[in-house]
Amino acid sequence: MTGKDIIKITLNLVIVYLVGGLILAWVYAKASPIMFAKAAIEKEQALKKLMPAADKIEKLGDWEIHEKHAEYYVAKKQGEVIGYIIESFGKGYSSYIDTLIAVDKTFTVQKLDILHHAETPGLGDEIETDWFKNQFAGKDAAHLKVLKTDTTEYIQAISGATISSRAVTEDAVKNGVDFLRKTITERGEDIGKHRRG
């Protein structure tokens, strides 16, 4: 192989990579707005599912947990605050677990939704089951604790997935509820007048 052959092969590879890169950039530029719009619609549907009685859900602000961007909202019915929703993350066994938590005006959990995770199939992914998520209804921050035994006062761990159970309960949900209570309480004004923070 001569020097000319090496240069020719190198130029061909550079051209192939440049063309491939341009094609990928074009596809991303076309698909990105569609993906963003779809994600926004899915989030809006998830918020409405958590607070079906609300006729209006407004974003109050942003916060960070585990260096992940998250948002929190106020839910209103006929102009009156009926509760709040906060997005939160918990550090699980093999992923960060993205959750949405709905609370009433006393910061008692009403519903929980798992938006995304990559926990172990057949074990950690049990956090998505209704059996696990329904345990959170009616729990305040003091009762967001995982136990490995049967309990109705606290949250019963998923057998073989205690780390995932704790990531949702004691990390994502408890930290989210604590942040909400502290933030809303410290504002010291009529909650109904809160705007994006």
Secondary structure, DSSP 8 states (H G I E B T S, - for coil): --HHHHHHHHHHHHHHHHHHHHHHHHHHHHHHHHHHHHHHHHHHHHHHHH-TT-SEEEEEEEEEETTEEEEEEEEEETTEEEEEEEEEEEE-SSSEEEEEEEE-TT--EEEEEEEE----TTTGGGGGSHHHHGGGTT--GGG--EESS--SSSEE--TT-HHHHHIIIIIIIHHHHHHHHHHHHHH-S-GGG----
